[in-house]
């Protein structure tokens, strides 16, 4: 896929002092933030500069990828006769979309999976004829951890919409994006301020005002003693916020937490934590942190002979690195996920499609949870844009997106309500058995019940 040379804008060399003050703390918790949103399985992209480059992706697919693409009768991309320069980033023969992601900067390639997924989606969409006949052009913008505001300003001036983005400091330009009215169909939104922004649409919403509790209900019904004697450990900052929200949500359906402990990042002395766990009588343990901390806790529990009915980790723990770090100490661990298991790729046509086009655009790259979210964002954008025909405006696109209340990325994740910002009431439990991740519950598909599996929380999580 050809790419034009990157160009650096004057803004690219300046960073507000507030971001510089926040940077050391951000580096300390960055792994936790990434973990809360999905995991990477591959790296290798060369970091680009802050402003990125506009790329028209119109190359033809291989026979393999063409077969996968042709297998989707609901594909939102295809031929047509739409035209007219109706909005910023829309011409008679092209639609420019921006992808803003932390690629360069102090910690390179944090969200390279989101970038790769959108590159793959644009290639896929254009292979089918674009959107109503107009090909997509991708404006790749590197927010580089501290340059998010400059990237949004450029997107406002050059792109029709922002699609599949992922940036740590996405709360620093909400006034800019709302001011220009650019639709922002995110891969994920990191900050509560961005999650609640008027121009933001999330394929898999993560709201500071709601908490999924479907997995909690399953534990209550299957291991009632565990739910009444629960322990939770969490790292500071982002992980702490997620943990406190989970505690409130689970307690609202009848759980009882007998132990709640904040643990310093990179804790190595797990002895006192395990002793506290033993003394509390807990039968359920949840770790809201990065995989290395969970592995350390479980190895110490094993060394001290402390056993509980249930140990659980969030989707952050769904990675080979956990298995390598924890060894037999992680046997039996449950993982709660709202995306289709990667080891069942043959059972999800859309996951297979994403994987095939990812290989086409970035040979050797592996599918990842973050990539799934951005691929779904591409599908959601294209679905809404297709419905508008030639009348492509930012306001019209936002109206159309807000009218979509059932969305599963063509089966790639649990059904959510992006229009209302409601998360999915669906989940699947994975379990570590024999050193591998396997399906635990349900036997197939997802367990879904939006009415019971989503609760409102009232704590300050914004």
C-alpha positions as CSV (number, residue, x, y, z in Angstrom):
1,X,0.0,0.0,0.0
2,X,1.7,3.2,-1.2
3,X,2.1,6.1,1.3
4,X,3.2,9.6,0.6
5,X,6.0,11.1,2.6
6,X,5.1,12.4,6.0
7,X,4.9,16.1,6.6
8,X,5.5,17.8,9.9
9,X,3.4,20.8,10.8
10,X,4.6,23.6,13.1
11,X,2.3,22.3,15.8
12,X,4.1,19.0,15.8
13,X,7.1,20.4,17.7
14,X,5.2,21.9,20.6
15,X,3.6,20.3,23.6
16,X,1.5,22.1,26.3
17,X,3.2,22.1,29.6
18,X,0.3,20.3,31.3
19,X,0.9,17.2,29.1
20,X,4.6,17.3,30.0
21,X,3.8,17.3,33.7
22,X,1.4,14.4,33.2
23,X,3.9,12.3,31.1
24,X,5.8,10.5,33.9
25,X,2.6,9.4,35.6
26,X,1.2,8.3,32.2
27,X,4.2,6.1,31.4
28,X,3.7,4.4,34.8
29,X,0.1,3.5,34.1
30,X,0.2,3.2,30.3
31,X,0.3,-0.6,30.2
32,X,-2.8,-0.7,32.4
33,X,-4.7,1.6,30.0
34,X,-3.8,-0.5,27.0
35,X,-4.7,-3.6,29.0
36,X,-8.1,-2.3,29.7
37,X,-8.9,-1.9,26.0
38,X,-7.3,-5.0,24.5
39,X,-3.9,-6.6,23.9
40,X,-1.4,-6.6,21.1
41,X,0.2,-9.7,19.6
42,X,2.6,-8.2,17.1
43,X,4.6,-5.1,16.4
44,X,6.9,-3.7,13.7
45,X,5.4,-0.6,12.2
46,X,7.7,2.3,11.8
47,X,6.6,5.3,13.9
48,X,5.3,8.2,11.8
49,X,5.4,11.9,12.6
50,X,2.7,13.8,14.3
51,X,0.7,14.9,11.2
52,X,0.9,11.6,9.3
53,X,0.1,11.3,5.6
54,X,-2.9,11.0,3.4
55,X,-3.1,7.7,1.6
56,X,-5.5,6.6,-1.1
57,X,-5.9,2.9,-0.6
58,X,-7.3,1.5,-3.9
59,X,-5.1,-1.5,-4.6
60,X,-6.8,-4.7,-5.6
61,X,-7.1,-7.6,-3.1
62,X,-5.5,-10.9,-3.5
63,X,-7.7,-13.9,-4.5
64,X,-7.9,-15.1,-0.9
65,X,-9.0,-11.7,0.5
66,X,-11.4,-11.1,-2.4
67,X,-13.1,-14.4,-1.6
68,X,-13.5,-13.4,2.1
69,X,-14.8,-9.9,1.1
70,X,-17.3,-11.3,-1.4
71,X,-18.7,-13.6,1.4
72,X,-20.3,-10.7,3.3
73,X,-23.8,-10.0,2.0
74,X,-24.2,-7.1,4.5
75,X,-21.0,-5.3,3.6
76,X,-21.6,-1.5,3.8
77,X,-19.1,-0.8,1.0
78,X,-19.9,-1.2,-2.7
79,X,-20.4,0.6,-6.0
80,X,-22.7,3.5,-6.6
81,X,-23.1,6.9,-8.1
82,X,-22.8,9.2,-5.1
83,X,-21.1,12.5,-5.7
84,X,-20.7,16.1,-4.7
85,X,-18.4,18.1,-2.5
86,X,-20.8,18.3,0.4
87,X,-18.5,18.6,3.4
88,X,-14.9,19.0,4.6
89,X,-13.1,15.9,3.4
90,X,-15.7,15.0,0.8
91,X,-15.2,15.5,-2.9
92,X,-17.0,14.3,-6.0
93,X,-14.8,11.2,-6.1
94,X,-13.4,10.5,-2.6
95,X,-14.1,10.6,1.1
96,X,-11.2,11.4,3.5
97,X,-11.2,9.8,6.9
98,X,-8.6,10.4,9.6
99,X,-7.2,7.9,12.0
100,X,-5.6,9.4,15.1
101,X,-3.5,7.0,17.2
102,X,-0.5,7.1,19.5
103,X,2.2,5.5,17.2
104,X,5.3,7.6,17.8
105,X,6.4,9.6,20.8
106,X,7.9,8.4,24.1
107,X,6.4,5.0,23.9
108,X,6.2,4.0,20.2
109,X,3.5,1.8,18.7
110,X,1.2,1.8,21.7
111,X,-1.9,1.6,19.5
112,X,-0.4,0.3,16.2
113,X,-3.1,-2.4,16.2
114,X,-5.8,0.3,15.8
115,X,-3.9,1.9,12.9
116,X,-3.4,-1.4,11.2
117,X,-7.0,-2.3,11.5
118,X,-8.2,0.9,9.8
119,X,-5.6,0.5,7.1
120,X,-7.0,-3.0,6.5
121,X,-10.6,-1.8,6.6
122,X,-10.0,1.0,4.0
123,X,-8.3,-1.5,1.7
124,X,-11.2,-3.9,2.1
125,X,-13.8,-1.2,1.6
126,X,-12.2,0.2,-1.5
127,X,-11.9,-3.3,-3.0
128,X,-15.7,-3.5,-3.0
129,X,-16.1,0.0,-4.6
130,X,-15.8,2.4,-1.7
131,X,-18.9,3.9,-0.1
132,X,-21.6,4.3,-2.7
133,X,-18.9,4.3,-5.3
134,X,-16.6,6.8,-3.7
135,X,-13.2,5.4,-2.4
136,X,-11.9,6.2,1.0
137,X,-8.7,8.1,1.5
138,X,-6.9,7.6,4.8
139,X,-5.3,10.5,6.6
140,X,-2.9,8.9,9.1
141,X,-2.3,11.2,12.1
142,X,0.1,10.3,14.9
143,X,-1.0,11.8,18.2
144,X,2.4,10.6,19.6
145,X,1.0,10.6,23.2
146,X,1.3,14.4,23.7
147,X,0.2,15.7,20.3
148,X,-3.5,14.7,20.2
149,X,-4.9,18.2,20.1
150,X,-2.8,19.1,17.0
151,X,-3.9,15.9,15.3
152,X,-7.6,16.7,15.9
153,X,-7.1,20.2,14.6
154,X,-5.7,18.9,11.4
155,X,-8.5,16.3,11.1
156,X,-11.1,19.1,11.5
157,X,-9.6,20.9,8.6
158,X,-9.0,18.0,6.2
159,X,-11.1,15.0,7.0
160,X,-14.8,14.2,7.0
161,X,-14.6,12.0,10.1
162,X,-12.2,10.4,12.5
163,X,-12.5,6.6,12.5
164,X,-11.0,3.9,14.7
165,X,-8.7,6.1,16.7
166,X,-7.0,5.4,20.0
167,X,-5.1,8.0,22.1
168,X,-4.2,8.2,25.8
169,X,-4.8,11.9,26.2
170,X,-8.1,12.0,24.2
171,X,-9.5,14.4,26.8
172,X,-7.3,17.3,25.6
173,X,-9.2,18.2,22.4
174,X,-12.9,17.6,23.1
175,X,-13.5,21.3,22.7
176,X,-11.8,21.2,19.3
177,X,-13.7,18.2,17.9
178,X,-17.1,19.4,19.3
179,X,-16.3,22.9,17.9
180,X,-15.8,21.7,14.4
181,X,-18.5,19.0,14.6
182,X,-16.3,16.2,13.3
183,X,-17.8,12.7,13.9
184,X,-15.3,10.6,15.9
185,X,-16.1,6.9,15.6
186,X,-13.4,5.6,18.0
187,X,-11.6,2.3,18.4
188,X,-11.9,3.1,22.0
189,X,-12.2,6.2,24.2
190,X,-9.7,6.4,27.0
191,X,-11.0,9.2,29.1
192,X,-14.5,9.7,30.6
193,X,-14.6,13.3,29.1
194,X,-14.0,11.9,25.6
195,X,-16.5,9.0,26.2
196,X,-19.2,11.5,26.9
197,X,-18.3,14.0,24.1
198,X,-21.2,14.9,21.8
199,X,-19.3,14.0,18.6
200,X,-18.0,10.6,19.8
201,X,-19.6,7.3,18.9
202,X,-18.2,4.0,20.3
203,X,-18.9,0.7,18.6
204,X,-18.3,-0.9,22.0
205,X,-19.3,1.8,24.4
206,X,-17.4,2.2,27.7
207,X,-19.4,4.7,29.8
208,X,-18.5,6.1,33.2
209,X,-22.2,5.9,34.0
210,X,-22.8,2.2,33.4
211,X,-21.2,-1.2,34.4
212,X,-21.6,-4.6,32.7
213,X,-22.5,-7.2,35.3
214,X,-23.3,-10.3,33.2
215,X,-20.2,-12.1,34.3
216,X,-20.9,-11.2,37.9
217,X,-24.4,-12.7,37.6
218,X,-22.9,-15.9,36.2
219,X,-20.5,-16.2,39.2
220,X,-23.3,-15.5,41.6
221,X,-25.3,-18.4,40.2
222,X,-22.5,-20.8,39.7
223,X,-20.2,-20.0,42.7
224,X,-22.5,-18.2,45.2
225,X,-20.0,-18.5,48.1
226,X,-17.3,-16.8,45.9
227,X,-19.6,-13.8,45.1
228,X,-20.3,-13.3,48.9
229,X,-16.6,-13.4,49.7
230,X,-14.9,-11.5,47.0
231,X,-11.5,-9.8,46.9
232,X,-10.2,-7.3,44.3
233,X,-6.7,-5.9,43.8
234,X,-6.1,-2.9,41.5
235,X,-3.3,-0.7,40.4
236,X,-3.6,3.1,40.7
237,X,-5.1,5.6,38.3
238,X,-7.0,4.1,35.3
239,X,-7.2,0.6,36.8
240,X,-8.4,2.0,40.1
241,X,-11.2,3.8,38.4
242,X,-12.3,0.7,36.6
243,X,-12.1,-1.4,39.8
244,X,-14.1,1.0,41.9
245,X,-16.8,1.1,39.2
246,X,-16.9,-2.7,39.0
247,X,-17.2,-2.9,42.8
248,X,-20.2,-0.5,42.8
249,X,-21.9,-2.4,39.9
250,X,-21.3,-5.8,41.4
251,X,-22.4,-4.8,44.9
252,X,-25.7,-3.5,43.4
253,X,-26.6,-7.0,42.3
254,X,-25.7,-8.6,45.6
255,X,-22.0,-9.2,45.7
256,X,-19.9,-8.7,48.9
257,X,-16.3,-7.6,48.8
258,X,-14.4,-8.7,51.9
259,X,-11.0,-7.3,50.6
260,X,-10.3,-4.3,48.4
261,X,-6.6,-3.3,48.0
262,X,-4.8,-0.8,45.8
263,X,-1.4,-2.3,44.8
264,X,1.6,-0.2,43.6
265,X,2.5,-0.7,40.0
266,X,5.2,-3.3,39.5
267,X,4.6,-4.8,43.0
268,X,7.0,-7.7,43.7
269,X,6.4,-8.5,47.3
270,X,3.1,-10.4,47.1
271,X,3.5,-12.2,50.5
272,X,1.5,-9.6,52.5
273,X,-1.2,-9.5,49.8
274,X,-1.6,-13.2,49.9
275,X,-1.7,-13.2,53.7
276,X,-4.4,-10.6,53.7
277,X,-6.3,-12.8,51.2
278,X,-6.0,-15.8,53.4
279,X,-7.2,-13.8,56.5
280,X,-10.2,-12.4,54.6
281,X,-11.6,-15.8,53.7
282,X,-12.1,-14.7,50.1
283,X,-13.2,-17.3,47.6
284,X,-13.0,-15.0,44.5
285,X,-10.1,-12.9,43.4
286,X,-10.0,-10.3,40.6
287,X,-7.0,-8.4,39.5
288,X,-7.5,-5.0,37.7
289,X,-3.9,-4.4,36.5
290,X,-1.5,-5.7,33.9
291,X,-0.8,-9.4,33.4
292,X,2.6,-9.4,35.2
293,X,1.0,-8.4,38.4
294,X,-1.6,-11.1,38.2
295,X,1.0,-13.7,37.4
296,X,3.0,-12.6,40.5
297,X,0.0,-12.8,42.8
298,X,-1.0,-16.2,41.5
299,X,2.5,-17.7,41.9
300,X,2.6,-16.4,45.5
301,X,-0.8,-17.9,46.2
302,X,0.4,-21.2,44.8
303,X,3.6,-21.1,46.9
304,X,1.7,-20.4,50.1
305,X,-1.0,-23.0,49.3
306,X,-3.8,-20.5,49.2
307,X,-6.7,-21.7,47.0
308,X,-10.0,-20.0,46.1
309,X,-12.9,-21.0,44.0
310,X,-12.6,-18.4,41.3
311,X,-9.7,-16.3,40.0
312,X,-10.6,-13.8,37.3
313,X,-8.8,-11.3,35.1
314,X,-10.2,-8.8,32.6
315,X,-9.8,-9.0,28.8
316,X,-6.3,-7.5,29.4
317,X,-5.1,-10.9,30.5
318,X,-6.1,-12.6,27.3
319,X,-2.5,-12.9,26.0
320,X,0.2,-15.4,25.6
321,X,2.5,-13.4,27.9
322,X,0.3,-14.2,30.9
323,X,0.6,-17.9,30.2
324,X,4.4,-17.6,29.9
325,X,4.7,-15.5,33.0
326,X,2.4,-17.5,35.3
327,X,3.0,-21.0,34.2
328,X,0.9,-23.6,36.0
329,X,-0.1,-21.0,38.6
330,X,-2.6,-19.5,36.1
331,X,-4.4,-22.8,35.5
332,X,-8.1,-22.3,35.9
333,X,-8.0,-18.5,35.5
334,X,-11.2,-17.1,34.0
335,X,-11.1,-14.3,31.4
336,X,-14.2,-12.1,30.8
337,X,-14.3,-10.9,27.1
338,X,-16.9,-9.1,25.0
339,X,-15.1,-9.9,21.7
340,X,-15.1,-13.1,19.7
341,X,-12.3,-15.4,20.9
342,X,-9.3,-15.2,18.5
343,X,-8.9,-19.0,18.7
344,X,-12.3,-19.4,17.2
345,X,-11.5,-17.4,14.1
346,X,-12.9,-20.1,11.8
347,X,-16.4,-19.6,13.4
348,X,-16.6,-15.8,12.8
349,X,-16.6,-14.7,9.2
350,X,-16.0,-11.1,10.1
351,X,-13.0,-11.9,12.3
352,X,-11.6,-14.0,9.4
353,X,-12.2,-11.0,7.1
354,X,-10.3,-8.7,9.4
355,X,-7.5,-11.2,9.7
356,X,-7.2,-11.7,5.9
357,X,-7.1,-8.0,5.1
358,X,-4.7,-7.3,8.0
359,X,-2.4,-9.8,6.4
360,X,-2.8,-8.1,3.0
361,X,-1.9,-4.6,4.3
362,X,0.6,-5.6,7.0
363,X,2.0,-9.0,6.3
364,X,2.8,-11.0,9.4
365,X,0.6,-8.9,11.7
366,X,-1.7,-10.8,14.0
367,X,-5.4,-9.9,14.9
368,X,-5.8,-8.2,18.3
369,X,-8.5,-7.0,20.6
370,X,-7.7,-3.4,19.9
371,X,-7.8,-4.1,16.2
372,X,-11.2,-5.7,16.4
373,X,-12.6,-2.6,18.0
374,X,-11.2,-0.3,15.2
375,X,-12.4,-2.7,12.4
376,X,-15.8,-2.5,14.0
377,X,-15.5,1.3,14.0
378,X,-14.8,1.2,10.3
379,X,-17.9,-0.9,9.6
380,X,-20.1,1.4,11.7
381,X,-18.8,4.5,9.9
382,X,-19.4,2.9,6.5
383,X,-22.9,1.7,7.4
384,X,-24.0,5.2,8.5
385,X,-22.2,6.9,5.5
386,X,-23.8,4.5,3.0
387,X,-27.3,5.4,4.4
388,X,-26.7,9.1,3.6
389,X,-26.0,8.5,-0.1
390,X,-24.7,11.7,-1.8
391,X,-25.8,13.9,1.1
392,X,-22.7,13.4,3.2
393,X,-22.5,16.0,6.0
394,X,-20.9,15.7,9.4
395,X,-24.2,16.6,11.2
396,X,-26.1,14.0,9.0
397,X,-23.5,11.3,9.8
398,X,-23.8,11.9,13.5
399,X,-27.6,11.8,13.3
400,X,-27.4,8.5,11.4
401,X,-24.9,7.0,13.9
402,X,-27.1,8.0,16.8
403,X,-30.0,6.1,15.2
404,X,-28.1,2.8,15.4
405,X,-29.0,0.9,18.5
406,X,-28.1,-2.7,17.7
407,X,-24.5,-3.2,16.7
408,X,-22.1,-6.2,16.9
409,X,-19.6,-5.4,14.2
410,X,-21.2,-8.1,12.0
411,X,-20.7,-10.7,14.8
412,X,-17.2,-9.7,15.8
413,X,-18.2,-8.6,19.3
414,X,-21.2,-8.6,21.6
415,X,-24.2,-6.5,20.7
416,X,-24.1,-2.9,22.0
417,X,-26.1,0.3,21.6
418,X,-23.7,2.9,20.1
419,X,-26.5,5.4,19.4
420,X,-27.3,5.6,23.1
421,X,-23.8,5.0,24.3
422,X,-24.8,1.7,26.1
423,X,-22.2,-1.1,26.4
424,X,-22.8,-4.6,25.4
425,X,-24.7,-6.9,27.8
426,X,-22.8,-9.8,26.2
427,X,-19.8,-11.7,27.4
428,X,-17.9,-14.9,27.0
429,X,-15.8,-16.5,29.7
430,X,-12.5,-18.0,28.6
431,X,-10.5,-20.3,30.9
432,X,-6.9,-21.4,31.1
433,X,-6.7,-25.1,30.8
434,X,-3.5,-27.1,30.0
435,X,-1.6,-23.9,29.4
436,X,-4.1,-22.7,26.7
437,X,-7.1,-20.4,26.5
438,X,-10.3,-22.4,25.9
439,X,-14.0,-21.5,25.9
440,X,-15.6,-21.9,29.3
441,X,-19.1,-20.3,29.1
442,X,-21.4,-20.3,27.2
443,X,-20.9,-23.3,25.0
444,X,-21.1,-21.2,21.9
445,X,-21.6,-17.5,21.0
446,X,-22.1,-14.9,23.7
447,X,-24.2,-14.8,26.8
448,X,-26.4,-11.7,26.3
449,X,-29.1,-10.0,28.4
450,X,-28.8,-6.2,28.2
451,X,-31.7,-5.6,30.6
452,X,-30.0,-7.6,33.4
453,X,-26.4,-7.3,32.5
454,X,-26.0,-3.5,32.5
455,X,-26.5,-1.5,35.6
456,X,-26.2,2.3,36.3
457,X,-23.5,3.5,38.6
458,X,-23.6,6.8,40.5
459,X,-20.0,7.1,41.7
460,X,-17.7,9.9,40.4
461,X,-16.0,8.2,37.4
462,X,-15.9,11.2,35.1
